[in-house]
Amino acid sequence: LLTGETGAGKHVCARFLHDGDDPEAPFVVVDCASLSRADADGVLFGEAGLVAAAADGGTLFLDEIAELPQDVQPRFLRIIEDRSFSPSTGGVSRLFKGRIVCATNADLRAQARKGRFREDLLFRIDVAGLHVPPLRDRQEDILWLMNLFLRRIAAETSQIPPKLTSSVEVMALQHSWPGNVRELRNRVERAAALAVGIISPADLFPDLVERGDEVSSLADM
């Protein structure tokens, strides 16, 4: 069970766990927040559903597990306890030999107390929990991630990546990053598209500089 704020990198951690075992096996993502009660059964448990896709040694990544429809939760409890599932079309039960990784930004224990999430399912998925800290608590990652994203952009566009000025680096380290790594990546991608040679404070934080926030005072450093 991966917990942490939105954009902190839970999906990346899930993929890392998967790739460390068998990167060639299926990595199947279920966006629980987008599942409706009407289509959840077919999408998940159909003959060619997402559960079946991960059943033979793959990883089933249940993103936003707190949003999993309540009437579907018992079926996942069975998968975990019995290592098997029944296709929605009926027929013989199938073995599930994959890994299940769940992620949420919600307090599942509070959800369980309110009756919105099965407590027995929570106990089963929270066997090996990992909390992914927000980016503001991982300052050593900020500049490393910025340069990583710039190198990726350069590789995709076959161009020399723009350089970060010292003022931009200071601003990045002082920013609270409410959107975490997702916000950082989006800002870097936009800045790289607008910058000419170097990334200025106005490229990375145009909204803050325009609004006159305190961070804009660093622009002349």
C-alpha positions in Angstrom: 0.0 0.0 0.0 1.5 3.3 -1.2 0.3 6.4 0.6 1.1 10.1 0.0 -0.2 13.3 -1.5 -1.3 13.6 -5.0 1.6 13.9 -7.4 4.2 12.7 -4.9 5.3 9.7 -7.1 3.2 6.7 -5.9 2.7 5.6 -9.5 6.5 5.7 -10.1 7.1 3.7 -7.0 4.6 1.1 -8.1 6.4 0.8 -11.5 9.8 0.6 -9.7 8.5 -2.4 -7.7 7.2 -4.0 -10.8 10.3 -3.5 -12.9 12.6 -4.8 -10.1 10.9 -8.2 -10.4 9.9 -8.7 -14.1 9.7 -5.6 -16.3 8.5 -7.7 -19.2 5.4 -8.8 -17.3 2.2 -6.8 -17.7 1.9 -3.6 -15.5 -1.9 -3.0 -15.4 -3.2 0.3 -14.0 -6.7 0.6 -12.6 -7.9 4.1 -12.0 -10.4 3.4 -9.3 -11.7 6.9 -9.3 -12.9 6.6 -12.8 -14.8 3.3 -12.3 -18.5 3.5 -12.1 -20.6 0.8 -10.4 -22.1 0.0 -13.8 -19.0 -0.8 -15.7 -16.6 -1.9 -12.9 -17.5 -5.6 -13.1 -16.9 -5.9 -16.8 -13.8 -3.7 -16.9 -12.2 -5.5 -14.0 -13.5 -9.1 -14.2 -14.4 -9.6 -17.8 -12.7 -12.3 -19.8 -10.3 -9.7 -21.1 -10.6 -7.5 -18.1 -7.8 -5.8 -16.2 -7.6 -8.4 -13.4 -7.1 -11.2 -16.0 -4.5 -9.1 -17.7 -2.3 -9.1 -14.6 -3.2 -12.6 -13.4 -0.3 -14.5 -14.8 2.6 -12.9 -13.0 1.9 -9.2 -13.7 1.2 -6.3 -11.4 -2.2 -4.9 -10.8 -1.9 -1.3 -9.7 -5.0 -0.1 -8.0 -4.6 3.7 -8.1 -6.9 5.7 -5.8 -8.0 2.6 -4.0 -10.2 4.6 -1.6 -12.5 5.3 -4.6 -13.0 1.6 -5.4 -16.8 1.0 -5.5 -17.9 -0.7 -2.3 -19.7 -3.5 -4.0 -16.5 -4.4 -5.8 -14.3 -4.4 -2.7 -15.3 -8.0 -1.6 -14.1 -9.4 -4.9 -10.7 -8.0 -4.4 -10.7 -9.3 -0.8 -11.2 -12.8 -2.3 -8.4 -12.3 -4.8 -6.0 -11.5 -2.0 -7.2 -14.2 0.4 -7.8 -17.0 -2.1 -5.5 -16.0 -4.9 -8.3 -16.6 -7.4 -11.1 -14.7 -9.1 -14.3 -15.5 -11.0 -14.9 -13.9 -14.4 -18.0 -11.8 -14.6 -19.3 -14.0 -17.4 -19.3 -17.0 -15.1 -17.4 -20.2 -15.5 -14.4 -21.7 -13.7 -12.5 -19.6 -11.2 -9.0 -18.5 -12.3 -5.9 -18.4 -10.3 -4.4 -14.9 -9.7 -0.6 -15.2 -9.6 0.2 -11.5 -9.9 1.1 -8.8 -7.5 -1.3 -6.2 -6.2 -0.1 -2.7 -5.4 -2.5 -0.1 -4.1 -2.1 3.7 -3.8 -4.2 6.4 -2.2 -3.9 10.0 -0.9 -6.8 9.4 1.4 -6.9 8.2 5.1 -8.2 4.7 4.6 -8.6 4.1 8.3 -10.9 7.2 8.5 -12.8 5.9 5.5 -13.2 2.5 7.2 -14.5 4.1 10.4 -17.1 5.9 8.3 -18.1 2.7 6.5 -16.8 3.8 3.1 -14.0 1.2 2.9 -14.0 -2.4 4.1 -11.9 -2.7 7.2 -11.0 -6.3 6.4 -9.8 -5.3 2.9 -7.7 -2.5 4.5 -6.0 -5.0 6.8 -5.2 -7.2 3.8 -3.7 -4.5 1.6 -1.8 -2.7 4.3 0.6 -5.6 4.9 3.7 -3.8 3.5 2.9 -0.1 3.6 5.1 2.7 2.2 4.5 6.4 2.7 5.8 8.6 -0.2 6.8 11.9 1.4 5.8 15.2 -0.3 8.4 16.9 -2.5 8.8 19.7 0.0 10.2 17.2 2.5 12.7 15.8 -0.1 14.7 18.9 -1.0 17.6 16.8 -2.2 15.4 15.5 -5.0 14.2 18.8 -6.4 17.2 19.8 -8.5 18.0 16.2 -9.4 14.4 15.8 -10.8 14.6 19.1 -12.6 17.7 18.1 -14.4 16.3 14.6 -15.1 13.3 16.0 -16.8 15.4 18.5 -18.8 17.6 15.6 -20.0 14.5 13.6 -21.0 13.1 16.6 -22.9 16.4 17.0 -24.7 16.5 13.4 -25.7 12.9 13.5 -27.0 13.5 16.7 -29.0 17.2 16.1 -30.0 18.1 19.5 -28.6 20.5 20.8 -26.1 18.6 21.2 -22.8 18.4 24.8 -21.4 20.4 25.5 -18.3 19.1 26.4 -14.9 20.3 29.7 -13.4 21.2 29.9 -9.8 18.2 32.1 -9.1 15.9 29.5 -10.5 17.5 26.8 -8.4 17.0 28.9 -5.3 13.4 29.5 -6.2 12.8 25.9 -6.8 14.3 24.9 -3.4 12.2 27.5 -1.6 8.9 26.7 -3.4 6.5 24.5 -1.4 5.5 22.4 -4.4 1.8 21.8 -3.5 1.5 19.7 -6.6 4.6 17.7 -5.8 6.6 16.0 -8.5 3.7 16.3 -11.0 3.8 20.1 -10.6 7.6 20.2 -10.9 7.5 18.2 -14.2 4.8 20.4 -15.7 6.7 23.5 -14.8 9.9 22.2 -16.2 8.3 21.1 -19.4 6.6 24.5 -19.9 9.8 26.3 -19.0 11.9 24.3 -21.5 9.4 25.1 -24.2 9.6 28.8 -23.6 13.2 29.2 -22.6 16.0 30.3 -25.0 19.3 28.7 -23.7 18.6 29.3 -20.0 15.6 29.0 -17.8 14.7 32.2 -16.1 12.6 32.7 -13.0 9.7 33.9 -15.2 10.0 30.7 -17.3 9.6 28.4 -14.3 7.3 30.4 -12.1 5.4 32.8 -14.5 2.3 32.8 -12.3 4.3 33.7 -9.1 6.4 36.3 -10.7 3.5 38.0 -12.4 1.5 37.9 -9.1 4.4 39.6 -7.3 4.9 36.9 -4.7 8.0 37.0 -2.5 9.6 34.4 -4.7 9.8 37.0 -7.5 12.3 39.0 -5.4 14.9 36.3 -6.1 14.8 37.0 -9.8 17.7 39.5 -9.5 19.9 37.2 -7.6 
